[in-house]
Amino acid sequence: MEKSEDATVITTEDRHTPTSQNATGAADLTMTEPGKRTRKDTYLTWSNILGAFLLQVCGFGYTTSFGVYQDYYTRVYLKDSSSSLISWVGSINAFIVISAGLVTGPLYDRGYFYHLLYGGSLVTAISLFMLSLAQQGAYYQIFLAQGVGAGIGGGLLYIPAISAVSARFTSGGRARATALTLVASGSSVGAVVHPIMLNSTLQRWGFEAAARANAALITGVLVVGCALMRDKSHRKSGSSPQWRGLWKLAGKFIRDGPYVCTSAGMMIFIVAYYYPVFYIQLDAYSTALVIMNVAAIVGRIAPGFVAGRIGVAHMSTFATFACSVVIFGMIGLQSATSVIVIAILLAFSAAVISLFGTGHCGYDRRRL
């Protein structure tokens, strides 16, 4: 990987092919030199974006659909368990998906992209098919399959998918923000598809058949996503990750005030973000989660265009404040109209989560 004068990334299809050139004008998401853009570079860039989009459909898209399971488990399948205990399944899943980056990040940097990609897809598929075998009332079976197993699978996929797209941009400009928001919108698409499918099949077919059909859908999408993903930024060195170097680097980040404050703010935001995701369907009606996630498709793409003009930090601050106000508004849910309004406002205000990767890496990417 080489760097051109305009700070965009030049990638190569492999070490024995000519170096790709940088693109200009409307082709902002391609990495080729002015006047020498190749079709192969354009294809690989958009192939990665589409592949990462599909992986997000199966990763965070599935995690943010847990509100359907929360509702069904509380009313039907795990009636003897409290709603708080049931929410631990989705919470652990989300926690593992995000925190797995502590391990998958260094592995990705050492060139284990395809190991993580295929391994994560396999673990996800097996875990979801095992979920369909969970017995009614067997909380531990659901917790292990959906919370732990699917969480590990999604965690193995998350960082490689995002990084394979992000690595093609060396600056935190508009092109990179737009590409990442397009990828992040995949989670909103998944969070629409999965609830619609589950709300229909759980009532008609029962838990076992519905979970198995959903697992088959996710497996098929993962296969297509893996086939589209390519990463030529890192080469496997044959040595293990330098964990001591990782902790030494983490020590430098801890002394970086803006980085620590941004990380803490993101953590607090996500804690609040998952409250409506898990409970809005249980508190309202079955289509509330779908409405929120449909609006989030547009809401997650729009910040990428706006943030390029006003800045990621300003956009994130405003949206976080708006999201907190809307969550308090859930106290007044009384009618279908109020549910729809709150769901749409939550979708747009919380969609700033799609910019977190851009904002988090924006201080000094040379140190990441």
N, C-alpha and C positions, 0 to 999 in steps of 0.2 A: 504494500500500500504506500503510495507517494502523495505528497501534498503540493498542490498547485498554488500559484500566486494569489488567486482569489479565494483561498482558504477552503476550497471544496476538496472532497476526497476523490482520488483517482484509484479505482480498483482494477484488478486484473482477473480474468476468468481463470487463468492459472499461470504458473511461473514461466511457462514456455510460450505464452501468447503475447502479442503486443499490448502495451499498456493502454488502458482506456483513456479517453480524453474528456475534458470538461465542457458541460453544456451551458447555454445562455438562454436569455429570454424566458418564454413561457415554460420551457422544460426545466423548471426550477428544481425538480426532484431527481434529475439525472446528473451523473457525475462525469462529465467529459469536458475536454478543453474547448475553448471557443472555436467554432467552425469545424471541429473534428469529432463530433459526436457520432457514436456508433449505435446501431440498432440493438446490438447485444447488451450494451451498458444500460440502455433504456429498459430493455426487457428484464434484465436482472434486478434493476432497482424496483420496478413495479411488481415483479414477481415476488420479491421479498415483502413488499408492503401488503400484497394480497395474501400471501402465506401467513404473515404475522396476524393479519386481520382475522383469518379463519381460526388460528390458534387461540386468539382472544375470545372468539365465539364459544370455544370449548373450555376455556380457562376461566377468566373472570366472568364471562357470560353465564357460565354454569354456577359459579359462586354467588353471583348477585341474583340468581333465580331461587335462592334458598327459601325465600318468603313463601313459595308454593308448598315446599316440604314442611316449613314451619306450621303453616295452616293445617295441612293434612295430618301431620304427625300429632298435633295438639288435639284435633277433633276426632281422629279415627285410629291411626296406626300405633301411636304411643300414648294412649289416653291416660295411662297411669303415671306418666312423667309430666313434670311441670313445663310450662312454656319456656321458663328460664333455662332449665336443664336441656331442653331440646335445642335451644339456640346455641348451645355450646358446639353442636355438630357443625353448623355453618360458621361459627366464630373460629373454631380450630382450623377449618378448611381455609378460610381467608388468611388466618395468621401464618399458616405453613406456606401458602402460595407466595406471600410477600417475604417472609423471613428466610425462605430457602435461598434467596439471593446471596446471603452470606457465604453459602457454599457454591452455588452455581455460577456466581460472578467470577471468582478466581478460576474455576474450571473452564469457563468460557474463554477467559483470557489466555489459558494455556492451550487452547485449540480443541477442546472437547465439545465442540458445538453439536456435531451430529450424534454423539453419544447421549448428550442431554436431550436433544430433540426426539430421537427415537425411543430412548428409555422413558422419558416423560409421557410420551404418547401411549406406550405399552402399559405403564403403570396405571394411567388414567383409565384406559379401556378395561383392564382387568378389574380395577376397583369398582367401576360402575356396574359391570356385569355381576360382581359379587354382591353389590347392594341389592340387586333384584332377588337374591336368595335369602336376604335377611327376613327373619320370622317376625310376625306381628308381636309387639311388646318387647322385642329383644333390642333394647337400647344400645347395648355394647356392640352388637353386630353392625348396626347402622353407623355408630360413632366411628368404628374402625374402618369400615369401607368408604363411607362418604366423607367423614371428617378428616381422618388421617390418610387413608390411601389416595383418595382423589385429590387431597391437598398436596401430597408429595408429588403426584403426577403433574398437577398444575404448576407447582413451584419449579419443577425441573424445566418446564416449557417457558415460563414467563420471561426470565432474564434473557435467554438466548433469542427469543422471538423479538423482543424490543431492541436488544443490542445489535442484532443483524441488520436492522433498519437504521438505527442511530449511528452505527459505525461508518455509514456512508456520508456523514456530514461532520465536519470538523468544527463548525461554529454553531452557536445557538440561535441562528437566524430564522427567518420566516419559513424557509423550505423545510427545515428540520422539525419545527413546531407543527407545520401542516401535516407532514408525514406521520408524526407520532399521534396526532389527533385522529387521523384517518385509521390508524391501527387501533387506537383506543376505542373508536366507535364500534369495533367488532364485539366488544363486551356488551354494548347496549343492544346490538342486533341479537346476540345470543340470549340476552336477558329478556328479549321479546319472544323469540322462537321457543325457548324452553318452557316458560310459563304457559304459553298458549297450548303447546303440545301436552304438557303435564296436566293442566286443568281439565283438558278434554279426556285424556286417556285414564287418569286416576279414577274418575267416576264411572267410566264405562267398562274398563278392563280390569281394574284392581291394581294394587301396588306392584306386584311381580311383573306383569306384562307391561305396564307403563314404564317402569324403571328399565326393563330390558330393551324396549323400543327406543327410549331416550339414549341408552348406552350405545345402541347400534348406530343411531344418528351421529352421535359425537365421534364414534370410532371412524365412520366414513369421512366426516369433515376433517378429522386429524390426519387421515391418510392423504387427502388432497393438500392440506396445509403443509405437511412434511415434504411432499413432492415439489412444492413451489419454493421452499426455502433454500437459499444458498448463502454461504458465508466464506468469503475469501480474505477476510481481514486478519485472521489468525491462523497460524500453522502449528500443528501439534509438535511440541518439542521433545516429547518422550519422557520428560521429567515431571515429577509431581508438583502441585502448586506450592509456592513458598508461603506457608501459613505464618511463619514468623514475620516475613515481610508484610503480610496483610495486616497483622496486628500493629506493626510499627507504623504503617500508613494510617491505620485507624486512629492511632495516637495523635497524628498530625491533624486529622479531621476534628478530633475532640477539642483541639485548641483553636479551631476556626469558628469564631463566634457566629457569623452569618450562617454557616453550614449547620451548626448545632441548632440554632433557632429555627431554621427552615425544616430540619428533620423533626423537631419537636412539634412544630405547627402542623406538619403533615400527619403525624401520628394522632394528634388530638382530633384533627378533622376527620380522619378515617373512622375513629371510634364513633363519632356522631353520625357519620355517613351511613353506616350499616344499620342503624336503628330503624329508619323508615324502610330500608331494603328488606329487612327481616319481618317487620311487624305491620306494614301498611295493609297487606292483604288480610291478615288475621283480624285487624282492627276495623277494616272496611268491608270490601267485597272482592270477589275473585279477579276482576279485571283491573283493579287499582294498580297492581304491580306492573301489568302490561302497559297501561296508560303512561305510567311514569317512565318506563324504559323505552317506549316509542318516542316520547319527547326527548329522551336523553340521546337518541341517535343524532338528532340535529344539534342538541345542546353540547355534545362532545366534539363535534366538528367545528362549530362556530368559534370557540375560544382560540383555536389555532390561528385563525385569520385576524382576530382582534388583538391577540397578544403580540403579534408581530409589530403592531403600531403603538400600543400603550405600554408594552412590557409585561413579562410573565408575572413579576412580583406584584404589580398594581392590579392586574387581572385576578390573581389568586386571592389577594387580600379582600377585594370587593366581593367576589363570589363567595368566599368563606363567610363573611359577615351576612350576606343575603341568605345563605343556606341555614345559618343558625336562627335567623328570624323566622324562616318558613317552618323549621322543625317545631318551634314553639307554637306555630299556628296549627299543628296537628291536634292540639288540645281542644280546639273548637270544631273538630270533625263531627258533623251531624247529618248531613244530607249527601246524596250522590254528587251534587254540584260542587260542594265544598271539597269532597275527596278528589274530584277531577282537577280542580284548581290547585290544590296543594300538591298533587302528584306532578303536574306540569311544572310548577314553580320549583319543586325539589329537583326535578330532572335538569333544569337549566342552571340552577345555582350550584348544584353538586357536580356538574359536568366539568368543572375546573380540575377535577382529579386527572383528567387526560393530559394536563400540562405539568403535572408534578415531576415527571421524568426530565422535562426540559428545564424547569426551574431549579431542580435539585442539582443538576450538573452544570448550571450556568455560571458558577463562580470561577472555577478554574479547571477546565476539562483536561488540561495537561497533566493534572495530578490524579486523574481517575484511571 
